[in-house]
Structure formats: structure tokens, C-alpha cells
């Protein structure tokens, strides 16, 4: 298992509907944890890089209807 942390920013203002999508992300294959930024501006996702590529993770979050953009590090 190779755990990697990825940061995302919201591309739309935070809405309460995002909360259920964030909770659903915890049960997605390869996702270990999802933390909401205290300022509600983005997410930090801990994922297993042996199971997901960064592009797979991007797709997973968008499929959950989260308007996010990965922050390149």
C-alpha cells in the first residue's frame, strides 16, 4: 500500500449538498480519508496509489458531483 495525499480546491462555492458526496467518497475504492478544508475552500484526500492513479481519483470525485480541481504540487 502506497498512501498519497492529494489536495483539491472547489471550483464553485461550497454548498451543503457537497457534505453527502464527501461522506460517500470514504467508501470509494482506494480512498482512505477525505478532509474538508476548515475554510470550506477544498479537500485533502488520502488515497492508495497502488489502487488509484491521480486521474482515477479526479474522476471519482467528479463522479460524486464534487466540483473540484486538483492542486498541482
C-alpha positions in Angstrom: 0.0 0.0 0.0 1.3 3.4 -1.0 -0.6 6.2 0.7 -0.5 9.6 -1.1 -2.2 12.9 -0.1 -3.8 15.0 -2.8 -5.2 18.5 -2.3 -8.2 19.8 -4.3 -9.9 23.3 -4.4 -13.6 23.7 -5.1 -14.4 25.4 -8.4 -17.7 26.5 -7.1 -18.8 27.9 -3.7 -19.3 25.3 -1.0 -22.8 24.0 -0.7 -24.3 21.7 1.9 -25.0 19.1 -0.8 -21.2 18.5 -1.0 -21.3 17.0 2.5 -23.1 13.8 1.5 -20.8 13.4 -1.6 -17.7 13.8 0.7 -19.1 11.2 3.0 -19.7 8.9 0.0 -16.1 9.3 -1.1 -14.9 7.5 2.0 -16.4 4.3 0.7 -14.8 4.6 -2.8 -12.2 2.0 -3.8 -8.7 3.2 -2.8 -9.8 6.2 -0.9 -8.6 6.2 2.7 -9.8 9.6 4.0 -11.3 12.8 2.9 -10.9 16.0 4.9 -12.8 19.2 4.3 -10.7 22.4 4.5 -11.6 24.5 7.6 -12.3 27.5 5.3 -14.6 25.3 3.1 -12.4 26.0 0.1 -11.3 22.5 -0.8 -10.5 18.9 0.2 -7.5 16.8 1.2 -7.8 13.2 0.1 -5.6 10.4 1.3 -5.6 7.5 -1.2 -3.8 4.3 -2.0 -1.7 5.0 -5.1 -1.3 1.3 -5.7 -5.1 1.2 -6.4 -5.8 4.6 -7.9 -3.9 7.0 -10.2 -4.3 10.7 -9.6 -6.6 10.8 -12.7 -8.7 8.0 -11.3 -9.1 9.9 -8.1 -10.1 13.1 -10.1 -12.7 11.1 -11.9 -14.1 9.5 -8.7 -14.6 12.9 -7.1 -16.2 14.4 -10.1 -18.5 11.3 -10.5 -19.7 12.1 -6.9 -20.6 15.6 -8.2 -17.9 17.4 -6.3 -16.7 20.5 -8.3 -13.0 20.2 -7.6 -9.7 20.8 -9.3 -6.5 19.1 -8.1 -3.9 21.4 -6.8 -0.6 20.6 -8.5 2.2 20.2 -6.0 
